[in-house]
Amino acid sequence: MSLRLRRLLLLPKPSSSSSSPVRPWTPLRYSSVLLFSTSSATSSPSASPPFLPLFDPLNERPPDAFPSSSEIASAVGNWFRLGTVPLSLLDRIYAALESSPDDGSLHSSLASLRIPLSESLVVNFLRHRPHPFVTSATRRALLLLRLRFFDWAGRQFPYFHSRGTYHAVFRLLSKAQLASVVIDWLRVFSSASPELRRHPFLHGGSVGPTPRFHDTLVVGYAVAGKPEQALQLFARMRFFGLDLHPFSYHVLLNSLVEASFFDLADDLSSEMSERGIAGPVSACIQLKSLCCQGLLANAETRLRELAASPVINSRTAASHMVGTVVQAYCRKGKFEDAGRIVDEFGFTEVYGVWIGNLVDAGKLDAVLEFLVSKKFSEDYFPESFHYSELVFRLLEQNRLEDVYNVLVEMIEEGIAPHRLTMNSALCFFCKAGMVDVALFLYNSRRDLGINPSSRVYDHLINALCRGGNVDDVCLILEDAMRQGRFPGKRTFNVLANFLCQEGRLDKVNKLLVGALQKDVKPLPVVFARYMSALFKAGNLEEACLIPKIVSGEDASMLGRYKSTYVNLIQAFILLRQVDVLPQLILEMQEFGHIPSQSLYRSVVCCLCEMGKLNEVVGLLNRQLECLELDKRTCYNYFIDGAAHAKKPDMARELYNMMQKAGIEPSIDTSILILNSYLKSKQIGDAFNFFNYMCNQHEPSTKFYNIFITGLCEAGKVEQAVMFWKEARVKGFIPSLQCYEDLVLELSSNKDYHTLVKVIEDFLETGRPISAFLCNVLILHTLKSRDLLWAWIQSRESNNAGAVSGETQVSSRSIIDHLVMAFAGGIRINDSIDKLDELLERFFPLDVFTYNMLMRGMCKEGRIDFACQLFHKMSRKGFEPNRWSFDILVHGFCKLGKRREAERWMEAMYRNGFHPTWYTMRIYNNTT
């Protein structure tokens, strides 16, 4: 192999996520060339750190240039092509069988192939596994194709089926666990007409029972696992003076051993010796009999006798006998004795048996050590199939480094990959974090002869889900389902969850339908997630049908998830189907889920809005019977729901019920009632209840905060100012939100003199000024100079001082700077490009601040500085919104710069925003 190809195969070192130890195993040719990287390959599939060569004699690329994923995939693809060969005659026969629906088309298709029918060809066909792209048939369908060819061949003169072909088809049916079919076939065969018995194959050339006919029956019953009936037929033959063919003797002897009829097998073996038909095959079967009886010491002794005997005159027979003993020792767990036999006889044909048993037993370290020793001593390389089994087991244990070494060695030595090896290689790339390589090879599967297994699809889907590649996941899923492959249980859950997160609900639905058709039961959590995703997507009707689709025990298990009930309740609220809401709350509690305050609020609010007041009271009474909630808390939850529904009468009724039940309302309860009046804009009732509260409880800051904020939200700013003054007279300091709400409402009403008084009072509290207050002030100073005059008058009347220094800037001086700088527009000439940085000295900026500054710049015709602010905002991590783009489009249109306006309009659309109506009108009128 060229150094360039070796370099292309310097794959990233995989990270082993398994807890099992990874034994470093050095490949024969790479021990002095590779330096293992210590970084993981799972972080970035496209830029994984590869194994680095210690030196590069050809200097083919810079030392810091790693092979790309496409180069790795191309090199591995070239290796895969070693396992693909042109379609053989047997593959073409399979293709003709699959493409011919009736006997007429089948005969013409097979006749065109000019098939040289013979016993060996038919037997080879029955044992041949077709190329994966010749037929996509299942195992049962493949069996039917083989039987169809067997039937067709038997009707082609002058060819007739032999004992070997019948034995092959009987063995085929028996392996397919269709022994009953063999027996039924033999019964029909034994009752055949005399005309059939005169078949050239069955006819023995004499009148009466034919030897070939009985031979076939004996072989059939023996292969079907019925050696007693085979013996009866043999006895009947002997009664007529007939004898079995040597081939049939061996089949019958083997069936007796496999059925554990060891005494009968010994008798038959003796008779075969008397008749002179005993030989290497019968000796192997006798050795197998000793092994089956557990007489391994005797079998080993017999093995040495046979090895020295002239009877065993072929290496094939000798190696087969050694393999039989090795296999028996391994099945008993005596691997040391088996290894001793392997070393003693040294048949390379037995190495495969030894490796296969070690792999099956999970002794992978022993396999790797054995391979290393035999490479050095005998230059031995196992068959591709054994490599495949080894790679498969290493992958199961997540020993990715060893998998890498084995794959590289196979490529280096030019060992054609088995189909299982190809699939294992794809799984390896997925596990090693190089899913892009696996995907490249998968997309070239027809060219490379890859037949992906269910395991490959699972690994690909899992890896793609981890990488967030939803489009490729959907394509792989569709391909898999077309091929009849369905995700495994774990992959199914990962895939369903990923598709729900990505909003591919049509794919989730298809996945669930496919699971139900295949009698696969998805976990209830999958249905719960699917329901949640449907709710979020607005498919409420379909989501409500999910509990009906999930039947039986799984339907009840859906209730184990709180999200199921929460989503159902929210869906019925949106559908305004409120009659089921109380029952769902109760069922939810039966499963041990405690509804949250927000859920109670939503349910009660919806019931009140629909006029279901009796249902509200009924649900409340049921909740009071539960011990999960404190009764006062329960009343508060229901009063809160009625308040949000703007049903103050219902809230007050619940309040009165609470008092009648002897439960003293808390301050929080009273605040909820007050809020209900305020939200309903029943200001008179709110005043009365506020006075009632002040009589029942000592007034507090919390009372005033709620009342002032509620009045502001109701648009009653004059009353809000009145109660603000009352609170300040009583020594209470309203919250920051109260001040912000007052400033916002006063500025909206252009009551700047009162606004200034509120600001001054806020400054006297010693609190740092908030960004919200600064934004409101900037906004209204940009609009007009009225706020400036009000501020100047207040400053003059109070003799406010100037700024004392840059490091300690008072809150009042901040207001001074803002009002002076932005009164009637942006009047700053110096350092205007650093305006945002100047403002950051006073308060933290946000997107609203940047939008105001950009609007001010555009009003002054300084659109270039507005664009600079836009880019600064983006660089600082603020995400521009619809108004950010609209301001710039509007500004360019005002200046008549149509081309620039178009560019920003396109950027606006690309980001999912649309211009305002006013901006769109100016844009259309700009030439």
Secondary structure, DSSP 8 states (H G I E B T S, - for coil): --HHHHHHT--B-----SSS-------TTTTTTEE---S-SSS-GGG--B-EES--TT--S-TT----HHHHHHHHHHHHGGG-----HHHHHHHHHHH--SHHHHHHHHHTTT----HHHHHHHHH----TTT----HHHHHHHHHHHHHHHHTSTT----HHHHHHHHHHHHHTT-HHHHHHHHHHHHT--HHHHTSTTT--SSSSS-HHHHHHHHHHHHHTT-HHHHHHHHHHHHHTT----HHHHHHHHHHHHHTT-HHHHHHHHHHHHHHT---HHHHHHHHHHHHHTT-HHHHHHHHHHHHHSTT---HHHHHHHHHHHHHHHHHTT-HHHHHHHHHHH--HHHHHHHHHHHHHTT-HHHHHHHHHHHHHHH-----HHHHHHHHHHHHHTT-HHHHHHHHHHHHHHT----HHHHHHHHHHHHHTT-HHHHHHHHHTHHHHT----HHHHHHHHHHHHHHT-HHHHHHHHHHHHHTT----HHHHHHHHHHHHHHT-HHHHHHHHHHHHHTT----HHHHHHHHHHHHHHT-HHHHHTHHHHS-THHHHHGGG-HHHHHHHHHHHHHTT--TTHHHHHHHHHHTT----HHHHHHHHHHHHHTT-HHHHHHHHHHHHH-SSS-HHHHHHHHHHHHHHTT-HHHHHHHHHHHHHTT----HHHHHHHHHHHHHTT-HHHHHHHHHHHHHHS---HHHHHHHHHHHHHTT-HHHHHHHHHHHHHTT----HHHHHHHHHHHHHTT-HHHHHHHHHHHHHTT----HHHHHHHHHHHHH-SHHHHHHHHHHHHHT------SSS--HHHHHHHHHHHHTTS----TTGGGHHHHHTTTS---HHHHHHHHHHHHHTT-HHHHHHHHHHHHHTT----HHHHHHHHHHHHHTT-HHHHHHHHHHHHHTT----HHHHHHHHH--
